[in-house]
Amino acid sequence: MIHVNSEPALTVAIIARDEARHIGDCLASLVDLADELVVLLDDRSRDRTGAICREYGARVHVEPWRGYPAQRNRALQLCRGAWVLFIDADERVTLELRQEVRTVVEADNNGVAGYWIPRHNVFFGQRLRGGGWYPDHQLRLLRRTRVHYDEQRLVHELVQVQGTTRTLRGHLLHYNIERLGEFWQKQTGYALAEARTLAGTGQRVCGRNFLGAPAREFWRRYVALGGWRDGLLGLFLCGSMAWFELVRCGFMPKRFEF
């Protein structure tokens, strides 16, 4: 059971929709960490996610979907803790990270507004070592009154921070992808959202982008970021990310020049 007091030092916030398969293990990893647990549940959710969260003592708020950054800003409004730790339903807090978070929250260094957390990504049961999927730092432990998410960015949310940031040693575990169809659907959605974000800033693509962008992405992930270290899975993932660069270009407005 999550312990709740009248003036929480640390709130853990989760944004979820239809996560009954994952949410129990996520919540179990938070035991003895959170003073307050807030779940912002998408009102389109149809499984037992909300009920499971309430069993762990969470305050569950069922609200319409606004987009990732807007949902995080809304969660910040609902939290009462001086610090907020954002966790996704398919992530787990390791014992080392749990102890480290509690230590820095209790120390309450007034000059620090946020902490980056390294993350292990697990694809199809394999923990990745390269390709940009490790250490995959996430700015997730935040001083609530000093942060805001940029709502113009539709995916891979950008946190605007008033103050300095530091990096923790403990890890998150991210059970990212378990099925091929899930991977393809998620990356297609990311490509579309990134295209919309870039188009909103006035950016356009030309013919050479359809060759250059995928080639650069494959080189970056497979060679520069060591995707080769993950064997055949690394080759597949890096090649797939190159393909989705092509998909992103296809979604964007065009300018006809080479």
C-alpha positions as YAML, in Angstrom:
chain: A
units: angstrom
residues:
- id: 1
  name: MET
  ca: [0.00, 0.00, 0.00]
- id: 2
  name: ILE
  ca: [1.26, 3.49, -0.85]
- id: 3
  name: HIS
  ca: [1.74, 5.64, 2.25]
- id: 4
  name: VAL
  ca: [-0.04, 9.03, 2.08]
- id: 5
  name: ASN
  ca: [0.50, 11.91, 4.48]
- id: 6
  name: SER
  ca: [-0.99, 15.41, 4.70]
- id: 7
  name: GLU
  ca: [2.00, 17.21, 3.15]
- id: 8
  name: PRO
  ca: [3.71, 14.79, 0.79]
- id: 9
  name: ALA
  ca: [7.35, 15.32, -0.08]
- id: 10
  name: LEU
  ca: [7.14, 13.06, -3.13]
- id: 11
  name: THR
  ca: [4.23, 12.39, -5.45]
- id: 12
  name: VAL
  ca: [4.49, 9.67, -8.06]
- id: 13
  name: ALA
  ca: [2.38, 10.47, -11.11]
- id: 14
  name: ILE
  ca: [1.26, 7.99, -13.77]
- id: 15
  name: ILE
  ca: [-0.58, 8.75, -17.01]
- id: 16
  name: ALA
  ca: [-2.38, 5.66, -18.27]
- id: 17
  name: ARG
  ca: [-4.95, 4.12, -20.56]
- id: 18
  name: ASP
  ca: [-5.86, 0.40, -20.62]
- id: 19
  name: GLU
  ca: [-2.72, -0.65, -18.73]
- id: 20
  name: ALA
  ca: [-4.13, -3.43, -16.56]
- id: 21
  name: ARG
  ca: [-1.51, -5.82, -17.97]
- id: 22
  name: HIS
  ca: [1.39, -3.69, -16.67]
- id: 23
  name: ILE
  ca: [0.15, -1.36, -13.95]
- id: 24
  name: GLY
  ca: [0.23, -3.80, -11.03]
- id: 25
  name: ASP
  ca: [3.96, -4.53, -11.40]
- id: 26
  name: CYS
  ca: [4.65, -0.83, -11.84]
- id: 27
  name: LEU
  ca: [2.80, 0.05, -8.63]
- id: 28
  name: ALA
  ca: [4.47, -2.77, -6.73]
- id: 29
  name: SER
  ca: [7.87, -1.25, -7.57]
- id: 30
  name: LEU
  ca: [6.78, 2.00, -5.90]
- id: 31
  name: VAL
  ca: [5.96, 0.56, -2.48]
- id: 32
  name: ASP
  ca: [7.70, 2.51, 0.33]
- id: 33
  name: LEU
  ca: [8.68, 5.25, -2.11]
- id: 34
  name: ALA
  ca: [5.67, 7.47, -2.82]
- id: 35
  name: ASP
  ca: [4.03, 9.66, -0.17]
- id: 36
  name: GLU
  ca: [1.22, 10.27, -2.67]
- id: 37
  name: LEU
  ca: [0.25, 8.43, -5.85]
- id: 38
  name: VAL
  ca: [-1.73, 10.24, -8.56]
- id: 39
  name: VAL
  ca: [-3.02, 8.48, -11.68]
- id: 40
  name: LEU
  ca: [-4.39, 10.52, -14.58]
- id: 41
  name: LEU
  ca: [-6.53, 7.99, -16.42]
- id: 42
  name: ASP
  ca: [-7.62, 8.57, -20.02]
- id: 43
  name: ASP
  ca: [-11.43, 8.53, -20.07]
- id: 44
  name: ARG
  ca: [-11.30, 6.14, -23.04]
- id: 45
  name: SER
  ca: [-9.83, 3.42, -20.82]
- id: 46
  name: ARG
  ca: [-12.00, 0.29, -20.66]
- id: 47
  name: ASP
  ca: [-10.06, -2.20, -18.53]
- id: 48
  name: ARG
  ca: [-9.35, -2.48, -14.77]
- id: 49
  name: THR
  ca: [-6.49, 0.05, -14.71]
- id: 50
  name: GLY
  ca: [-8.36, 2.45, -12.41]
- id: 51
  name: ALA
  ca: [-9.50, -0.26, -10.03]
- id: 52
  name: ILE
  ca: [-5.99, -1.70, -9.69]
- id: 53
  name: CYS
  ca: [-4.57, 1.75, -8.98]
- id: 54
  name: ARG
  ca: [-7.17, 2.40, -6.26]
- id: 55
  name: GLU
  ca: [-6.23, -0.91, -4.62]
- id: 56
  name: TYR
  ca: [-2.72, 0.55, -4.19]
- id: 57
  name: GLY
  ca: [-4.09, 3.72, -2.61]
- id: 58
  name: ALA
  ca: [-3.87, 5.98, -5.65]
- id: 59
  name: ARG
  ca: [-6.00, 9.04, -6.33]
- id: 60
  name: VAL
  ca: [-7.40, 8.31, -9.77]
- id: 61
  name: HIS
  ca: [-8.57, 11.22, -11.94]
- id: 62
  name: VAL
  ca: [-10.47, 10.21, -15.08]
- id: 63
  name: GLU
  ca: [-10.16, 12.97, -17.67]
- id: 64
  name: PRO
  ca: [-10.15, 13.47, -21.47]
- id: 65
  name: TRP
  ca: [-6.97, 12.93, -23.42]
- id: 66
  name: ARG
  ca: [-5.15, 16.21, -24.21]
- id: 67
  name: GLY
  ca: [-1.90, 14.94, -25.70]
- id: 68
  name: TYR
  ca: [1.23, 13.81, -23.86]
- id: 69
  name: PRO
  ca: [2.70, 17.16, -22.73]
- id: 70
  name: ALA
  ca: [-0.69, 18.61, -21.79]
- id: 71
  name: GLN
  ca: [-1.50, 15.48, -19.75]
- id: 72
  name: ARG
  ca: [1.76, 15.84, -17.85]
- id: 73
  name: ASN
  ca: [1.03, 19.51, -17.12]
- id: 74
  name: ARG
  ca: [-2.41, 18.53, -15.86]
- id: 75
  name: ALA
  ca: [-0.86, 15.83, -13.66]
- id: 76
  name: LEU
  ca: [1.47, 18.45, -12.16]
- id: 77
  name: GLN
  ca: [-1.60, 20.51, -11.24]
- id: 78
  name: LEU
  ca: [-3.14, 17.51, -9.46]
- id: 79
  name: CYS
  ca: [-0.02, 16.59, -7.48]
- id: 80
  name: ARG
  ca: [0.64, 18.04, -4.02]
- id: 81
  name: GLY
  ca: [4.22, 16.90, -3.44]
- id: 82
  name: ALA
  ca: [7.17, 19.25, -3.56]
- id: 83
  name: TRP
  ca: [8.74, 16.69, -5.89]
- id: 84
  name: VAL
  ca: [7.01, 14.70, -8.62]
- id: 85
  name: LEU
  ca: [8.33, 11.47, -10.11]
- id: 86
  name: PHE
  ca: [6.71, 10.60, -13.44]
- id: 87
  name: ILE
  ca: [6.51, 6.88, -14.18]
- id: 88
  name: ASP
  ca: [4.88, 5.10, -17.13]
- id: 89
  name: ALA
  ca: [2.79, 2.00, -16.56]
- id: 90
  name: ASP
  ca: [5.28, -0.21, -18.43]
- id: 91
  name: GLU
  ca: [8.22, 1.01, -16.32]
- id: 92
  name: ARG
  ca: [9.60, -0.30, -13.03]
- id: 93
  name: VAL
  ca: [11.63, 1.49, -10.36]
- id: 94
  name: THR
  ca: [14.67, -0.54, -9.35]
- id: 95
  name: LEU
  ca: [15.64, -0.91, -5.70]
- id: 96
  name: GLU
  ca: [18.74, 1.23, -6.23]
- id: 97
  name: LEU
  ca: [16.69, 4.01, -7.82]
- id: 98
  name: ARG
  ca: [14.05, 3.83, -5.09]
- id: 99
  name: GLN
  ca: [16.66, 4.37, -2.39]
- id: 100
  name: GLU
  ca: [18.39, 7.15, -4.34]
- id: 101
  name: VAL
  ca: [15.17, 9.06, -5.04]
- id: 102
  name: ARG
  ca: [14.18, 9.00, -1.39]
- id: 103
  name: THR
  ca: [17.65, 10.27, -0.41]
- id: 104
  name: VAL
  ca: [17.62, 13.27, -2.78]
- id: 105
  name: VAL
  ca: [14.02, 14.16, -1.93]
- id: 106
  name: GLU
  ca: [14.80, 14.20, 1.78]
- id: 107
  name: ALA
  ca: [17.95, 16.26, 1.16]
- id: 108
  name: ASP
  ca: [15.78, 18.75, -0.82]
- id: 109
  name: ASN
  ca: [18.67, 20.63, -2.46]
- id: 110
  name: ASN
  ca: [17.00, 23.94, -3.27]
- id: 111
  name: GLY
  ca: [19.32, 24.64, -6.21]
- id: 112
  name: VAL
  ca: [18.23, 21.56, -8.16]
- id: 113
  name: ALA
  ca: [14.97, 21.57, -10.14]
- id: 114
  name: GLY
  ca: [15.14, 18.13, -11.70]
- id: 115
  name: TYR
  ca: [17.00, 14.84, -11.96]
- id: 116
  name: TRP
  ca: [17.72, 12.76, -15.05]
- id: 117
  name: ILE
  ca: [17.27, 9.00, -14.63]
- id: 118
  name: PRO
  ca: [19.01, 6.42, -16.86]
- id: 119
  name: ARG
  ca: [16.66, 3.84, -18.33]
- id: 120
  name: HIS
  ca: [17.07, 0.28, -19.57]
- id: 121
  name: ASN
  ca: [14.80, -0.49, -22.54]
- id: 122
  name: VAL
  ca: [13.58, -4.07, -23.02]
- id: 123
  name: PHE
  ca: [12.45, -5.00, -26.54]
- id: 124
  name: PHE
  ca: [10.97, -8.46, -27.17]
- id: 125
  name: GLY
  ca: [12.43, -9.66, -23.86]
- id: 126
  name: GLN
  ca: [15.98, -8.43, -24.59]
- id: 127
  name: ARG
  ca: [17.58, -5.60, -22.64]
- id: 128
  name: LEU
  ca: [19.25, -3.32, -25.19]
- id: 129
  name: ARG
  ca: [22.79, -1.97, -24.90]
- id: 130
  name: GLY
  ca: [23.13, 0.36, -27.89]
- id: 131
  name: GLY
  ca: [21.29, 2.17, -30.66]
- id: 132
  name: GLY
  ca: [20.30, 5.10, -28.44]
- id: 133
  name: TRP
  ca: [18.16, 2.89, -26.21]
- id: 134
  name: TYR
  ca: [20.71, 2.90, -23.40]
- id: 135
  name: PRO
  ca: [21.27, 4.76, -21.14]
- id: 136
  name: ASP
  ca: [18.21, 6.67, -22.52]
- id: 137
  name: HIS
  ca: [18.21, 9.37, -19.80]
- id: 138
  name: GLN
  ca: [14.76, 10.66, -18.82]
- id: 139
  name: LEU
  ca: [14.10, 13.89, -16.89]
- id: 140
  name: ARG
  ca: [11.48, 12.44, -14.55]
- id: 141
  name: LEU
  ca: [12.14, 13.57, -10.96]
- id: 142
  name: LEU
  ca: [10.98, 17.17, -10.93]
- id: 143
  name: ARG
  ca: [10.48, 20.01, -8.47]
- id: 144
  name: ARG
  ca: [6.79, 20.59, -9.12]
- id: 145
  name: THR
  ca: [6.72, 24.39, -9.06]
- id: 146
  name: ARG
  ca: [9.72, 24.82, -11.36]
- id: 147
  name: VAL
  ca: [8.81, 22.78, -14.40]
- id: 148
  name: HIS
  ca: [6.41, 22.93, -17.34]
- id: 149
  name: TYR
  ca: [5.99, 20.79, -20.45]
- id: 150
  name: ASP
  ca: [6.07, 22.39, -23.90]
- id: 151
  name: GLU
  ca: [2.61, 21.64, -25.29]
- id: 152
  name: GLN
  ca: [3.67, 22.47, -28.85]
- id: 153
  name: ARG
  ca: [5.76, 19.31, -28.90]
- id: 154
  name: LEU
  ca: [3.39, 16.40, -29.49]
- id: 155
  name: VAL
  ca: [5.75, 13.50, -28.74]
- id: 156
  name: HIS
  ca: [8.94, 12.92, -26.70]
- id: 157
  name: GLU
  ca: [7.88, 15.69, -24.35]
- id: 158
  name: LEU
  ca: [10.26, 18.56, -23.63]
- id: 159
  name: VAL
  ca: [10.43, 19.74, -20.01]
- id: 160
  name: GLN
  ca: [11.10, 23.42, -19.43]
- id: 161
  name: VAL
  ca: [13.05, 23.69, -16.16]
- id: 162
  name: GLN
  ca: [13.73, 26.72, -13.95]
- id: 163
  name: GLY
  ca: [16.99, 25.74, -12.30]
- id: 164
  name: THR
  ca: [19.76, 23.19, -12.61]
- id: 165
  name: THR
  ca: [19.48, 19.45, -13.23]
- id: 166
  name: ARG
  ca: [21.57, 16.49, -12.13]
- id: 167
  name: THR
  ca: [21.74, 12.81, -13.02]
- id: 168
  name: LEU
  ca: [20.98, 9.84, -10.77]
- id: 169
  name: ARG
  ca: [22.73, 6.46, -10.90]
- id: 170
  name: GLY
  ca: [19.74, 4.19, -10.25]
- id: 171
  name: HIS
  ca: [17.81, 2.91, -13.25]
- id: 172
  name: LEU
  ca: [14.30, 2.65, -14.57]
- id: 173
  name: LEU
  ca: [13.36, -0.56, -16.36]
- id: 174
  name: HIS
  ca: [11.18, 0.04, -19.42]
- id: 175
  name: TYR
  ca: [9.36, -2.99, -20.83]
- id: 176
  name: ASN
  ca: [9.02, -1.14, -24.10]
- id: 177
  name: ILE
  ca: [7.88, -3.57, -26.78]
- id: 178
  name: GLU
  ca: [6.64, -7.16, -26.54]
- id: 179
  name: ARG
  ca: [4.94, -7.66, -29.93]
- id: 180
  name: LEU
  ca: [5.88, -6.63, -33.47]
- id: 181
  name: GLY
  ca: [2.48, -5.10, -34.17]
- id: 182
  name: GLU
  ca: [2.78, -2.98, -31.03]
- id: 183
  name: PHE
  ca: [6.18, -1.70, -32.17]
- id: 184
  name: TRP
  ca: [4.92, -0.83, -35.64]
- id: 185
  name: GLN
  ca: [1.83, 0.96, -34.34]
- id: 186
  name: LYS
  ca: [3.76, 2.97, -31.73]
- id: 187
  name: GLN
  ca: [6.49, 4.09, -34.14]
- id: 188
  name: THR
  ca: [3.96, 5.05, -36.81]
- id: 189
  name: GLY
  ca: [2.18, 7.22, -34.25]
- id: 190
  name: TYR
  ca: [5.48, 8.82, -33.21]
- id: 191
  name: ALA
  ca: [6.38, 9.53, -36.85]
- id: 192
  name: LEU
  ca: [3.02, 11.22, -37.44]
- id: 193
  name: ALA
  ca: [3.27, 13.31, -34.24]
- id: 194
  name: GLU
  ca: [6.83, 14.39, -35.03]
- id: 195
  name: ALA
  ca: [5.78, 15.37, -38.56]
- id: 196
  name: ARG
  ca: [2.96, 17.49, -37.16]
- id: 197
  name: THR
  ca: [5.29, 19.15, -34.65]
- id: 198
  name: LEU
  ca: [7.86, 20.02, -37.31]
- id: 199
  name: ALA
  ca: [5.22, 21.17, -39.77]
- id: 200
  name: GLY
  ca: [3.82, 23.45, -37.08]
- id: 201
  name: THR
  ca: [7.17, 25.23, -36.96]
- id: 202
  name: GLY
  ca: [7.09, 25.79, -40.72]
- id: 203
  name: GLN
  ca: [9.53, 23.05, -41.69]
- id: 204
  name: ARG
  ca: [9.19, 21.28, -45.05]
- id: 205
  name: VAL
  ca: [10.91, 18.31, -46.66]
- id: 206
  name: CYS
  ca: [12.45, 18.11, -50.10]
- id: 207
  name: GLY
  ca: [13.38, 15.16, -52.30]
- id: 208
  name: ARG
  ca: [16.85, 14.58, -50.86]
- id: 209
  name: ASN
  ca: [15.38, 14.16, -47.34]
- id: 210
  name: PHE
  ca: [13.73, 10.92, -48.44]
- id: 211
  name: LEU
  ca: [17.18, 9.40, -48.96]
- id: 212
  name: GLY
  ca: [19.33, 11.36, -46.54]
- id: 213
  name: ALA
  ca: [17.16, 11.20, -43.42]
- id: 214
  name: PRO
  ca: [16.82, 7.37, -43.31]
- id: 215
  name: ALA
  ca: [20.52, 6.89, -44.14]
- id: 216
  name: ARG
  ca: [21.62, 9.29, -41.40]
- id: 217
  name: GLU
  ca: [19.30, 7.68, -38.86]
- id: 218
  name: PHE
  ca: [20.58, 4.18, -39.59]
- id: 219
  name: TRP
  ca: [24.23, 5.32, -39.36]
- id: 220
  name: ARG
  ca: [23.55, 7.23, -36.15]
- id: 221
  name: ARG
  ca: [21.84, 4.35, -34.39]
- id: 222
  name: TYR
  ca: [23.68, 1.32, -35.74]
- id: 223
  name: VAL
  ca: [27.22, 2.71, -35.96]
- id: 224
  name: ALA
  ca: [27.61, 5.88, -33.89]
- id: 225
  name: LEU
  ca: [25.35, 4.72, -31.01]
- id: 226
  name: GLY
  ca: [26.44, 1.07, -31.13]
- id: 227
  name: GLY
  ca: [23.22, -0.62, -32.22]
- id: 228
  name: TRP
  ca: [25.41, -3.42, -33.58]
- id: 229
  name: ARG
  ca: [26.01, -4.51, -29.99]
- id: 230
  name: ASP
  ca: [22.47, -5.93, -29.84]
- id: 231
  name: GLY
  ca: [22.99, -8.44, -32.66]
- id: 232
  name: LEU
  ca: [20.19, -9.20, -35.10]
- id: 233
  name: LEU
  ca: [17.64, -7.40, -32.95]
- id: 234
  name: GLY
  ca: [19.81, -4.28, -33.04]
- id: 235
  name: LEU
  ca: [20.07, -4.49, -36.83]
- id: 236
  name: PHE
  ca: [16.30, -4.87, -37.15]
- id: 237
  name: LEU
  ca: [15.52, -2.01, -34.78]
- id: 238
  name: CYS
  ca: [18.02, 0.41, -36.34]
- id: 239
  name: GLY
  ca: [16.76, -0.45, -39.82]
- id: 240
  name: SER
  ca: [13.17, 0.04, -38.66]
- id: 241
  name: MET
  ca: [13.96, 3.45, -37.18]
- id: 242
  name: ALA
  ca: [15.51, 4.44, -40.49]
- id: 243
  name: TRP
  ca: [12.30, 3.35, -42.23]
- id: 244
  name: PHE
  ca: [10.21, 5.47, -39.88]
- id: 245
  name: GLU
  ca: [12.33, 8.50, -40.78]
- id: 246
  name: LEU
  ca: [11.06, 7.90, -44.32]
- id: 247
  name: VAL
  ca: [7.50, 7.60, -42.98]
- id: 248
  name: ARG
  ca: [7.90, 10.88, -41.09]
- id: 249
  name: CYS
  ca: [9.08, 12.62, -44.25]
- id: 250
  name: GLY
  ca: [6.05, 11.24, -46.05]
- id: 251
  name: PHE
  ca: [3.71, 12.81, -43.50]
- id: 252
  name: MET
  ca: [5.29, 16.28, -43.75]
- id: 253
  name: PRO
  ca: [4.51, 19.11, -46.19]
- id: 254
  name: LYS
  ca: [6.81, 19.07, -49.23]
- id: 255
  name: ARG
  ca: [8.91, 21.60, -51.04]
- id: 256
  name: PHE
  ca: [9.92, 20.54, -54.53]
- id: 257
  name: GLU
  ca: [13.68, 20.91, -54.75]
- id: 258
  name: PHE
  ca: [16.70, 18.65, -54.54]
...
